[in-house]
Amino acid sequence: MKQDFYFHWSASIVLGLLVSLTTGTQGQSLAQIAAAIARQRSGNEEPSAPKAAPKVYTNKDLKPADPTPAQSRPAPEAVPLKVAAAATQLSASTKDEQWWKSQMRELDAKLRDDLAAVAHTRIYLNELRNRRPEDNSRAYSTEVLRARGELVRLETNADNTLRAVEQFREDARRAGVPPGWLRWP
């Protein structure tokens, strides 16, 4: 028991000496740190090192764009783009309110159909994932891959149709068509 007392007593003295030695060698007191932060916030900090000038980018720094189209993109669907192309080819005198409304109606119907097909395929893919067989059969894996590919194709079609709608609206705006002509009941 006496040995435990001396051991704990000597360990606490050694620990106290170590703590006092390490706190004395840290360099800055809490007051000095607070004063440095206050100087920094007020903007009156002594410059410790010259700051580097910010990098200015010029056209020479930029890489030229690759003029070749991306090979991984699927080909856009032709139907909505045909409608948009037809809108730009007709003369302004043949485009009346009914023409603009009918073209917009066709594009909206195509977009609705594409989005419905995407939603239906997503539901089907989720159902496939939920009823996953225990044996993880090859037929199941093939069906999931087929559904994923179909979903990507349908999403691409919907995206292309949406772009065609936006392009048609932009063409109408440039042609001076009133916005009401693009709305239909």
PyRosetta script that sets phi, psi and omega in degrees:
from pyrosetta import init, pose_from_sequence

init()
pose = pose_from_sequence("MKQDFYFHWSASIVLGLLVSLTTGTQGQSLAQIAAAIARQRSGNEEPSAPKAAPKVYTNKDLKPADPTPAQSRPAPEAVPLKVAAAATQLSASTKDEQWWKSQMRELDAKLRDDLAAVAHTRIYLNELRNRRPEDNSRAYSTEVLRARGELVRLETNADNTLRAVEQFREDARRAGVPPGWLRWP")
pose.set_psi(1, -39.1)
pose.set_omega(1, 178.8)
pose.set_phi(2, -66.2)
pose.set_psi(2, -34.4)
pose.set_omega(2, 179.7)
pose.set_phi(3, -67.4)
pose.set_psi(3, -38.6)
pose.set_omega(3, 178.1)
pose.set_phi(4, -63.1)
pose.set_psi(4, -39.5)
pose.set_omega(4, -179.9)
pose.set_phi(5, -63.0)
pose.set_psi(5, -48.4)
pose.set_omega(5, -179.7)
pose.set_phi(6, -65.6)
pose.set_psi(6, -36.0)
pose.set_omega(6, 179.6)
pose.set_phi(7, -65.6)
pose.set_psi(7, -47.3)
pose.set_omega(7, 180.0)
pose.set_phi(8, -66.5)
pose.set_psi(8, -37.9)
pose.set_omega(8, -179.7)
pose.set_phi(9, -66.7)
pose.set_psi(9, -44.5)
pose.set_omega(9, -179.1)
pose.set_phi(10, -71.2)
pose.set_psi(10, -34.2)
pose.set_omega(10, 177.7)
pose.set_phi(11, -66.7)
pose.set_psi(11, -39.4)
pose.set_omega(11, 179.4)
pose.set_phi(12, -68.4)
pose.set_psi(12, -33.9)
pose.set_omega(12, 177.8)
pose.set_phi(13, -68.4)
pose.set_psi(13, -43.4)
pose.set_omega(13, 179.5)
pose.set_phi(14, -64.5)
pose.set_psi(14, -42.0)
pose.set_omega(14, 177.9)
pose.set_phi(15, -63.2)
pose.set_psi(15, -42.3)
pose.set_omega(15, 177.8)
pose.set_phi(16, -62.4)
pose.set_psi(16, -40.6)
pose.set_omega(16, 178.1)
pose.set_phi(17, -65.6)
pose.set_psi(17, -41.1)
pose.set_omega(17, 179.0)
pose.set_phi(18, -63.9)
pose.set_psi(18, -41.9)
pose.set_omega(18, 179.1)
pose.set_phi(19, -64.4)
pose.set_psi(19, -42.4)
pose.set_omega(19, -178.9)
pose.set_phi(20, -68.5)
pose.set_psi(20, -34.2)
pose.set_omega(20, 178.5)
pose.set_phi(21, -71.4)
pose.set_psi(21, -39.3)
pose.set_omega(21, -178.0)
pose.set_phi(22, -73.0)
pose.set_psi(22, -34.5)
pose.set_omega(22, 179.3)
pose.set_phi(23, -72.7)
pose.set_psi(23, -26.5)
pose.set_omega(23, 178.8)
pose.set_phi(24, -76.3)
pose.set_psi(24, -19.6)
pose.set_omega(24, -176.5)
pose.set_phi(25, -100.8)
pose.set_psi(25, 7.9)
pose.set_omega(25, -178.2)
pose.set_phi(26, -74.6)
pose.set_psi(26, -24.0)
pose.set_omega(26, 173.1)
pose.set_phi(27, 101.0)
pose.set_psi(27, -54.2)
pose.set_omega(27, -176.2)
pose.set_phi(28, -114.4)
pose.set_psi(28, 140.2)
pose.set_omega(28, 174.7)
pose.set_phi(29, -87.6)
pose.set_psi(29, 171.1)
pose.set_omega(29, 179.3)
pose.set_phi(30, -63.1)
pose.set_psi(30, -34.2)
pose.set_omega(30, 178.8)
pose.set_phi(31, -66.8)
pose.set_psi(31, -39.1)
pose.set_omega(31, 178.8)
pose.set_phi(32, -67.0)
pose.set_psi(32, -38.5)
pose.set_omega(32, 178.4)
pose.set_phi(33, -65.7)
pose.set_psi(33, -41.7)
pose.set_omega(33, 179.5)
pose.set_phi(34, -64.6)
pose.set_psi(34, -39.3)
pose.set_omega(34, 178.6)
pose.set_phi(35, -65.7)
pose.set_psi(35, -38.9)
pose.set_omega(35, 178.6)
pose.set_phi(36, -65.3)
pose.set_psi(36, -40.4)
pose.set_omega(36, 178.6)
pose.set_phi(37, -66.3)
pose.set_psi(37, -39.9)
pose.set_omega(37, 178.6)
pose.set_phi(38, -63.7)
pose.set_psi(38, -41.2)
pose.set_omega(38, 177.1)
pose.set_phi(39, -63.7)
pose.set_psi(39, -40.2)
pose.set_omega(39, -179.3)
pose.set_phi(40, -65.1)
pose.set_psi(40, -41.5)
pose.set_omega(40, -179.5)
pose.set_phi(41, -69.5)
pose.set_psi(41, -33.7)
pose.set_omega(41, -179.2)
pose.set_phi(42, -81.6)
pose.set_psi(42, -11.8)
pose.set_omega(42, 177.8)
pose.set_phi(43, 87.9)
pose.set_psi(43, 5.8)
pose.set_omega(43, -178.5)
pose.set_phi(44, -100.6)
pose.set_psi(44, 27.6)
pose.set_omega(44, -177.5)
pose.set_phi(45, -74.9)
pose.set_psi(45, 139.3)
pose.set_omega(45, 176.8)
pose.set_phi(46, -68.0)
pose.set_psi(46, 136.2)
pose.set_omega(46, 179.7)
pose.set_phi(47, -69.3)
pose.set_psi(47, 117.1)
pose.set_omega(47, -178.7)
pose.set_phi(48, -84.9)
pose.set_psi(48, -34.2)
pose.set_omega(48, 178.3)
pose.set_phi(49, -150.6)
pose.set_psi(49, 146.2)
pose.set_omega(49, 179.2)
pose.set_phi(50, -65.7)
pose.set_psi(50, 136.0)
pose.set_omega(50, -179.2)
pose.set_phi(51, -82.1)
pose.set_psi(51, 141.0)
pose.set_omega(51, -179.8)
pose.set_phi(52, -73.9)
pose.set_psi(52, 145.1)
pose.set_omega(52, 178.3)
pose.set_phi(53, -69.2)
pose.set_psi(53, 144.8)
pose.set_omega(53, 179.6)
pose.set_phi(54, -66.7)
pose.set_psi(54, 149.0)
pose.set_omega(54, -179.9)
pose.set_phi(55, -73.3)
pose.set_psi(55, 128.2)
pose.set_omega(55, 177.3)
pose.set_phi(56, -106.2)
pose.set_psi(56, 121.1)
pose.set_omega(56, -179.8)
pose.set_phi(57, -90.9)
pose.set_psi(57, 137.0)
pose.set_omega(57, 176.7)
pose.set_phi(58, -119.4)
pose.set_psi(58, 177.1)
pose.set_omega(58, 179.2)
pose.set_phi(59, -63.2)
pose.set_psi(59, -26.8)
pose.set_omega(59, 179.3)
pose.set_phi(60, -67.7)
pose.set_psi(60, -28.5)
pose.set_omega(60, -179.5)
pose.set_phi(61, -75.5)
pose.set_psi(61, -22.3)
pose.set_omega(61, -176.6)
pose.set_phi(62, -84.2)
pose.set_psi(62, 143.0)
pose.set_omega(62, 177.5)
pose.set_phi(63, -81.4)
pose.set_psi(63, 144.4)
pose.set_omega(63, 177.3)
pose.set_phi(64, -69.2)
pose.set_psi(64, 148.3)
pose.set_omega(64, -179.5)
pose.set_phi(65, -71.5)
pose.set_psi(65, 146.3)
pose.set_omega(65, 177.9)
pose.set_phi(66, -76.5)
pose.set_psi(66, 117.8)
pose.set_omega(66, -176.4)
pose.set_phi(67, -75.5)
pose.set_psi(67, -12.1)
pose.set_omega(67, -179.3)
pose.set_phi(68, -82.0)
pose.set_psi(68, 140.9)
pose.set_omega(68, -179.6)
pose.set_phi(69, -71.7)
pose.set_psi(69, 156.4)
pose.set_omega(69, 179.1)
pose.set_phi(70, -67.7)
pose.set_psi(70, 133.5)
pose.set_omega(70, -177.6)
pose.set_phi(71, -79.4)
pose.set_psi(71, -20.4)
pose.set_omega(71, -175.0)
pose.set_phi(72, -82.6)
pose.set_psi(72, -12.5)
pose.set_omega(72, -178.8)
pose.set_phi(73, -77.4)
pose.set_psi(73, 136.7)
pose.set_omega(73, 176.3)
pose.set_phi(74, -74.1)
pose.set_psi(74, 156.5)
pose.set_omega(74, -179.7)
pose.set_phi(75, -67.2)
pose.set_psi(75, 137.5)
pose.set_omega(75, -180.0)
pose.set_phi(76, -69.3)
pose.set_psi(76, 152.5)
pose.set_omega(76, 179.5)
pose.set_phi(77, -73.3)
pose.set_psi(77, 141.8)
pose.set_omega(77, -169.9)
pose.set_phi(78, -82.7)
pose.set_psi(78, -26.9)
pose.set_omega(78, -171.7)
pose.set_phi(79, -62.6)
pose.set_psi(79, -54.4)
pose.set_omega(79, -178.2)
pose.set_phi(80, -65.3)
pose.set_psi(80, -34.0)
pose.set_omega(80, -179.5)
pose.set_phi(81, -69.7)
pose.set_psi(81, -29.8)
pose.set_omega(81, 175.9)
pose.set_phi(82, -64.0)
pose.set_psi(82, -40.2)
pose.set_omega(82, -180.0)
pose.set_phi(83, -65.4)
pose.set_psi(83, -43.9)
pose.set_omega(83, -180.0)
pose.set_phi(84, -66.3)
pose.set_psi(84, -38.9)
pose.set_omega(84, 178.7)
pose.set_phi(85, -67.2)
pose.set_psi(85, -38.2)
pose.set_omega(85, 179.0)
pose.set_phi(86, -64.9)
pose.set_psi(86, -33.0)
pose.set_omega(86, 179.9)
pose.set_phi(87, -65.8)
pose.set_psi(87, -35.0)
pose.set_omega(87, -178.5)
pose.set_phi(88, -83.0)
pose.set_psi(88, -21.5)
pose.set_omega(88, -177.6)
pose.set_phi(89, -82.8)
pose.set_psi(89, -30.1)
pose.set_omega(89, -179.3)
pose.set_phi(90, -72.0)
pose.set_psi(90, 148.2)
pose.set_omega(90, 178.6)
pose.set_phi(91, -74.1)
pose.set_psi(91, 160.2)
pose.set_omega(91, -177.2)
pose.set_phi(92, -65.7)
pose.set_psi(92, -26.6)
pose.set_omega(92, -177.3)
pose.set_phi(93, -72.2)
pose.set_psi(93, -26.3)
pose.set_omega(93, -179.5)
pose.set_phi(94, -88.8)
pose.set_psi(94, -7.5)
pose.set_omega(94, -178.6)
pose.set_phi(95, -96.5)
pose.set_psi(95, 103.7)
pose.set_omega(95, 176.1)
pose.set_phi(96, -108.1)
pose.set_psi(96, -174.3)
pose.set_omega(96, -177.1)
pose.set_phi(97, -59.7)
pose.set_psi(97, -42.6)
pose.set_omega(97, -178.9)
pose.set_phi(98, -63.5)
pose.set_psi(98, -39.0)
pose.set_omega(98, 179.5)
pose.set_phi(99, -62.8)
pose.set_psi(99, -47.5)
pose.set_omega(99, -179.3)
pose.set_phi(100, -62.3)
pose.set_psi(100, -42.7)
pose.set_omega(100, 179.8)
pose.set_phi(101, -64.5)
pose.set_psi(101, -42.1)
pose.set_omega(101, -178.3)
pose.set_phi(102, -67.2)
pose.set_psi(102, -40.1)
pose.set_omega(102, 178.0)
pose.set_phi(103, -64.4)
pose.set_psi(103, -42.4)
pose.set_omega(103, 179.5)
pose.set_phi(104, -67.3)
pose.set_psi(104, -36.9)
pose.set_omega(104, 178.6)
pose.set_phi(105, -62.2)
pose.set_psi(105, -43.4)
pose.set_omega(105, 178.6)
pose.set_phi(106, -62.8)
pose.set_psi(106, -44.8)
pose.set_omega(106, 179.3)
pose.set_phi(107, -65.1)
pose.set_psi(107, -41.8)
pose.set_omega(107, 178.5)
pose.set_phi(108, -63.4)
pose.set_psi(108, -41.1)
pose.set_omega(108, 178.9)
pose.set_phi(109, -63.9)
pose.set_psi(109, -42.2)
pose.set_omega(109, 178.5)
pose.set_phi(110, -63.2)
pose.set_psi(110, -42.4)
pose.set_omega(110, 179.3)
pose.set_phi(111, -64.8)
pose.set_psi(111, -42.1)
pose.set_omega(111, 177.4)
pose.set_phi(112, -60.9)
pose.set_psi(112, -44.2)
pose.set_omega(112, 179.2)
pose.set_phi(113, -63.0)
pose.set_psi(113, -43.1)
pose.set_omega(113, 179.8)
pose.set_phi(114, -63.7)
pose.set_psi(114, -43.8)
pose.set_omega(114, -179.9)
pose.set_phi(115, -67.3)
pose.set_psi(115, -35.4)
pose.set_omega(115, 176.9)
pose.set_phi(116, -66.2)
pose.set_psi(116, -40.0)
pose.set_omega(116, 178.4)
pose.set_phi(117, -65.3)
pose.set_psi(117, -38.7)
pose.set_omega(117, 177.1)
pose.set_phi(118, -63.2)
pose.set_psi(118, -45.5)
pose.set_omega(118, -179.6)
pose.set_phi(119, -62.8)
pose.set_psi(119, -42.7)
pose.set_omega(119, 179.9)
pose.set_phi(120, -62.5)
pose.set_psi(120, -43.0)
pose.set_omega(120, -179.3)
pose.set_phi(121, -68.3)
pose.set_psi(121, -36.6)
pose.set_omega(121, 176.5)
pose.set_phi(122, -63.1)
pose.set_psi(122, -42.2)
pose.set_omega(122, 178.1)
pose.set_phi(123, -62.5)
pose.set_psi(123, -44.1)
pose.set_omega(123, 179.8)
pose.set_phi(124, -62.4)
pose.set_psi(124, -42.2)
pose.set_omega(124, 179.9)
pose.set_phi(125, -65.1)
pose.set_psi(125, -40.2)
pose.set_omega(125, 177.1)
pose.set_phi(126, -65.1)
pose.set_psi(126, -39.2)
pose.set_omega(126, 177.0)
pose.set_phi(127, -64.3)
pose.set_psi(127, -38.7)
pose.set_omega(127, 176.6)
pose.set_phi(128, -61.2)
pose.set_psi(128, -43.8)
pose.set_omega(128, -178.9)
pose.set_phi(129, -66.9)
pose.set_psi(129, -33.9)
pose.set_omega(129, -179.0)
pose.set_phi(130, -73.6)
pose.set_psi(130, -30.6)
pose.set_omega(130, -178.7)
pose.set_phi(131, -104.0)
pose.set_psi(131, 39.8)
pose.set_omega(131, -179.0)
pose.set_phi(132, -61.6)
pose.set_psi(132, 128.0)
pose.set_omega(132, -179.9)
pose.set_phi(133, -73.1)
pose.set_psi(133, 154.2)
pose.set_omega(133, -178.0)
pose.set_phi(134, -69.3)
pose.set_psi(134, -31.2)
pose.set_omega(134, -176.3)
pose.set_phi(135, -83.6)
pose.set_psi(135, -4.3)
pose.set_omega(135, 178.7)
pose.set_phi(136, 51.5)
pose.set_psi(136, 56.6)
pose.set_omega(136, -173.1)
pose.set_phi(137, -67.1)
pose.set_psi(137, 160.4)
pose.set_omega(137, 179.7)
pose.set_phi(138, -67.8)
pose.set_psi(138, -35.8)
pose.set_omega(138, 179.5)
pose.set_phi(139, -64.3)
pose.set_psi(139, -39.3)
pose.set_omega(139, 178.4)
pose.set_phi(140, -63.7)
pose.set_psi(140, -48.0)
pose.set_omega(140, -179.6)
pose.set_phi(141, -60.7)
pose.set_psi(141, -41.1)
pose.set_omega(141, 179.0)
pose.set_phi(142, -64.0)
pose.set_psi(142, -41.2)
pose.set_omega(142, -179.9)
pose.set_phi(143, -65.9)
pose.set_psi(143, -39.4)
pose.set_omega(143, 178.4)
pose.set_phi(144, -65.3)
pose.set_psi(144, -44.1)
pose.set_omega(144, 178.8)
pose.set_phi(145, -63.1)
pose.set_psi(145, -39.9)
pose.set_omega(145, 178.1)
pose.set_phi(146, -63.6)
pose.set_psi(146, -42.0)
pose.set_omega(146, -180.0)
pose.set_phi(147, -66.7)
pose.set_psi(147, -38.2)
pose.set_omega(147, 177.1)
pose.set_phi(148, -63.2)
pose.set_psi(148, -44.6)
pose.set_omega(148, 178.5)
pose.set_phi(149, -62.2)
pose.set_psi(149, -40.8)
pose.set_omega(149, 177.9)
pose.set_phi(150, -64.5)
pose.set_psi(150, -39.4)
pose.set_omega(150, 178.8)
pose.set_phi(151, -64.0)
pose.set_psi(151, -42.5)
pose.set_omega(151, 178.4)
pose.set_phi(152, -62.8)
pose.set_psi(152, -43.2)
pose.set_omega(152, 179.5)
pose.set_phi(153, -62.3)
pose.set_psi(153, -44.3)
pose.set_omega(153, -179.1)
pose.set_phi(154, -68.3)
pose.set_psi(154, -37.5)
pose.set_omega(154, 177.4)
pose.set_phi(155, -64.9)
pose.set_psi(155, -37.6)
pose.set_omega(155, 177.3)
pose.set_phi(156, -64.9)
pose.set_psi(156, -42.8)
pose.set_omega(156, 177.8)
pose.set_phi(157, -61.5)
pose.set_psi(157, -44.3)
pose.set_omega(157, 179.9)
pose.set_phi(158, -63.9)
pose.set_psi(158, -40.0)
pose.set_omega(158, 178.6)
pose.set_phi(159, -64.4)
pose.set_psi(159, -42.2)
pose.set_omega(159, 178.5)
pose.set_phi(160, -65.6)
pose.set_psi(160, -38.9)
pose.set_omega(160, 178.2)
pose.set_phi(161, -65.5)
pose.set_psi(161, -41.4)
pose.set_omega(161, 177.7)
pose.set_phi(162, -62.0)
pose.set_psi(162, -41.2)
pose.set_omega(162, 177.1)
pose.set_phi(163, -63.9)
pose.set_psi(163, -37.9)
pose.set_omega(163, 178.2)
pose.set_phi(164, -65.1)
pose.set_psi(164, -39.1)
pose.set_omega(164, 177.1)
pose.set_phi(165, -63.3)
pose.set_psi(165, -45.6)
pose.set_omega(165, 179.4)
pose.set_phi(166, -63.5)
pose.set_psi(166, -39.7)
pose.set_omega(166, 178.8)
pose.set_phi(167, -66.6)
pose.set_psi(167, -39.6)
pose.set_omega(167, 178.5)
pose.set_phi(168, -63.3)
pose.set_psi(168, -42.7)
pose.set_omega(168, 177.6)
pose.set_phi(169, -64.0)
pose.set_psi(169, -38.4)
pose.set_omega(169, 177.9)
pose.set_phi(170, -66.7)
pose.set_psi(170, -40.7)
pose.set_omega(170, 176.8)
pose.set_phi(171, -62.5)
pose.set_psi(171, -40.0)
pose.set_omega(171, 178.4)
pose.set_phi(172, -65.6)
pose.set_psi(172, -40.4)
pose.set_omega(172, 179.5)
pose.set_phi(173, -63.3)
pose.set_psi(173, -43.9)
pose.set_omega(173, -179.9)
pose.set_phi(174, -68.1)
pose.set_psi(174, -28.8)
pose.set_omega(174, 178.7)
pose.set_phi(175, -81.9)
pose.set_psi(175, -3.3)
pose.set_omega(175, 178.6)
pose.set_phi(176, 79.6)
pose.set_psi(176, 24.1)
pose.set_omega(176, 179.9)
pose.set_phi(177, -75.5)
pose.set_psi(177, 132.7)
pose.set_omega(177, 176.7)
pose.set_phi(178, -62.7)
pose.set_psi(178, 141.1)
pose.set_omega(178, -177.7)
pose.set_phi(179, -58.5)
pose.set_psi(179, -28.4)
pose.set_omega(179, 179.0)
pose.set_phi(180, -64.5)
pose.set_psi(180, -23.6)
pose.set_omega(180, 179.9)
pose.set_phi(181, -71.6)
pose.set_psi(181, -18.9)
pose.set_omega(181, -179.8)
pose.set_phi(182, -92.9)
pose.set_psi(182, -5.1)
pose.set_omega(182, 177.0)
pose.set_phi(183, -100.4)
pose.set_psi(183, 141.7)
pose.set_omega(183, 178.1)
pose.set_phi(184, -137.3)
pose.set_psi(184, 146.6)
pose.set_omega(184, -175.5)
pose.set_phi(185, -71.5)
pose.dump_pdb("model.pdb")
